[in-house]
Amino acid sequence: MIRYQNSAEGIRPDQLEGFFEGWPSPPSPDTHIAILRGSYRVVLAVDDEIDSVVGFISAVSDGVLAAYIPLLEVLPSYRRRGIGRELVTRMQEELGDLYMVDLVCDEAMESFYASLGMKPAHAMTVRRYDRQSGITPESE
Ligand SMILES: CC(C)(COP(=O)(O)OP(=O)(O)OC[C@H]1O[C@@H](n2cnc3c(N)ncnc32)[C@H](O)[C@@H]1OP(=O)(O)O)[C@@H](O)C(=O)NCCC(=O)NCCS
């Protein structure tokens, strides 16, 4: 049974193993906690049977007009059973008062987000791959 929560309060690094699949330099579970704590809103999917987070979505925001959703991931063995859709839907509810909610995705994901009411748009990005694991006290 998957449970959803809107806070990272009390989440431990050992509950966050396995995320950032395919990233050459992934953030550590400790850094993942810092990402969740520094976000404007988060929604976590938790499997209490294994005491682990199995999916998460985060949003950053000015709290007035705009929000950006940088991260959405469901652990591979939990995919294709509606958890990703539920995370996005719950985040949309969290951000429902804001004028603009944006994210960047591969073209292949467009139909997934379109089915959740979002529209395609162009985006411009910068990626500093030497910083992919996140800014930590050690990297400063
Ligand atoms: C995208 C992701 C969060 C979806 O999670 P999920 O729990 O499997 O999602 P749901 O079960 O609610 O919905 C599955 C739908 O996601 C879409 N989808 C998932 N992965 C996809 C991919 N690689 N390409 C295209 N569509 C994809 C499909 O529409 C799929 O529907 P289908 O099963 O009918 O084909 C998950 O695949 C994931 O973590 N991927 C790696 C990280 C990632 O790509 N994040 C999104 C960044 S924009």
The ligand as an SDF file (V2000), in Angstrom:
LIG
                    3D

 48 50  0  0  0  0  0  0  0  0999 V2000
    8.0570    9.4730  -15.4230 C   0  0  0  0  0  0  0  0  0  0  0  0
    7.7740    8.6240  -14.1960 C   0  0  0  0  0  0  0  0  0  0  0  0
    7.8330    9.4980  -12.9560 C   0  0  0  0  0  0  0  0  0  0  0  0
    6.3680    8.0460  -14.3250 C   0  0  0  0  0  0  0  0  0  0  0  0
    6.1080    7.3410  -13.1290 O   0  0  0  0  0  0  0  0  0  0  0  0
    5.0350    6.1530  -13.0970 P   0  0  0  0  0  0  0  0  0  0  0  0
    4.7100    5.8890  -11.6770 O   0  0  0  0  0  0  0  0  0  0  0  0
    5.5080    5.0220  -13.9210 O   0  0  0  0  0  0  0  0  0  0  0  0
    3.8140    6.8770  -13.8290 O   0  0  0  0  0  0  0  0  0  0  0  0
    2.3320    6.3390  -13.9860 P   0  0  0  0  0  0  0  0  0  0  0  0
    2.2680    4.8680  -13.7040 O   0  0  0  0  0  0  0  0  0  0  0  0
    1.4370    7.2430  -13.2380 O   0  0  0  0  0  0  0  0  0  0  0  0
    2.1060    6.6230  -15.4980 O   0  0  0  0  0  0  0  0  0  0  0  0
    2.8810    5.9250  -16.4420 C   0  0  0  0  0  0  0  0  0  0  0  0
    2.8730    6.8020  -17.6550 C   0  0  0  0  0  0  0  0  0  0  0  0
    4.0400    7.6260  -17.6870 O   0  0  0  0  0  0  0  0  0  0  0  0
    4.4070    7.8540  -19.0500 C   0  0  0  0  0  0  0  0  0  0  0  0
    5.7950    7.4610  -19.1730 N   0  0  0  0  0  0  0  0  0  0  0  0
    6.5850    6.9350  -18.2050 C   0  0  0  0  0  0  0  0  0  0  0  0
    7.8370    6.7830  -18.6590 N   0  0  0  0  0  0  0  0  0  0  0  0
    7.8400    7.2070  -19.9190 C   0  0  0  0  0  0  0  0  0  0  0  0
    8.8300    7.3010  -20.9080 C   0  0  0  0  0  0  0  0  0  0  0  0
   10.1100    6.9380  -20.6960 N   0  0  0  0  0  0  0  0  0  0  0  0
    8.4740    7.7940  -22.1080 N   0  0  0  0  0  0  0  0  0  0  0  0
    7.2090    8.1590  -22.3420 C   0  0  0  0  0  0  0  0  0  0  0  0
    6.2220    8.1080  -21.4290 N   0  0  0  0  0  0  0  0  0  0  0  0
    6.5290    7.6320  -20.2500 C   0  0  0  0  0  0  0  0  0  0  0  0
    3.4840    7.0330  -19.8890 C   0  0  0  0  0  0  0  0  0  0  0  0
    2.4490    7.8940  -20.3030 O   0  0  0  0  0  0  0  0  0  0  0  0
    2.9440    6.0050  -18.9230 C   0  0  0  0  0  0  0  0  0  0  0  0
    1.6720    5.5800  -19.2640 O   0  0  0  0  0  0  0  0  0  0  0  0
    1.4850    4.0620  -19.8110 P   0  0  0  0  0  0  0  0  0  0  0  0
    1.9360    3.1720  -18.7000 O   0  0  0  0  0  0  0  0  0  0  0  0
    0.0180    3.9930  -20.0740 O   0  0  0  0  0  0  0  0  0  0  0  0
    2.3380    3.9880  -21.0280 O   0  0  0  0  0  0  0  0  0  0  0  0
    8.7880    7.4390  -14.0970 C   0  0  0  0  0  0  0  0  0  0  0  0
    8.7780    6.7190  -15.2990 O   0  0  0  0  0  0  0  0  0  0  0  0
   10.2060    7.8810  -13.7880 C   0  0  0  0  0  0  0  0  0  0  0  0
   10.5650    8.0670  -12.6280 O   0  0  0  0  0  0  0  0  0  0  0  0
   11.0170    8.0510  -14.8390 N   0  0  0  0  0  0  0  0  0  0  0  0
   12.4300    8.4820  -14.6510 C   0  0  0  0  0  0  0  0  0  0  0  0
   12.5170    9.9390  -14.2530 C   0  0  0  0  0  0  0  0  0  0  0  0
   11.7700   10.8340  -15.2050 C   0  0  0  0  0  0  0  0  0  0  0  0
   11.8130   10.6580  -16.4240 O   0  0  0  0  0  0  0  0  0  0  0  0
   11.0730   11.8280  -14.6430 N   0  0  0  0  0  0  0  0  0  0  0  0
   10.2960   12.7830  -15.3740 C   0  0  0  0  0  0  0  0  0  0  0  0
   11.1230   13.9710  -15.6600 C   0  0  0  0  0  0  0  0  0  0  0  0
   10.2210   15.1200  -16.6890 S   0  0  0  0  0  0  0  0  0  0  0  0
  1  2  1  0
  2  3  1  0
  2  4  1  0
  2 36  1  0
  4  5  1  0
  5  6  1  0
  6  7  2  0
  6  8  1  0
  6  9  1  0
  9 10  1  0
 10 11  2  0
 10 12  1  0
 10 13  1  0
 13 14  1  0
 14 15  1  0
 15 16  1  0
 15 30  1  0
 16 17  1  0
 17 18  1  0
 17 28  1  0
 18 19  1  0
 18 27  1  0
 19 20  2  0
 20 21  1  0
 21 22  1  0
 21 27  2  0
 22 23  1  0
 22 24  2  0
 24 25  1  0
 25 26  2  0
 26 27  1  0
 28 29  1  0
 28 30  1  0
 30 31  1  0
 31 32  1  0
 32 33  2  0
 32 34  1  0
 32 35  1  0
 36 37  1  0
 36 38  1  0
 38 39  2  0
 38 40  1  0
 40 41  1  0
 41 42  1  0
 42 43  1  0
 43 44  2  0
 43 45  1  0
 45 46  1  0
 46 47  1  0
 47 48  1  0
M  END
$$$$
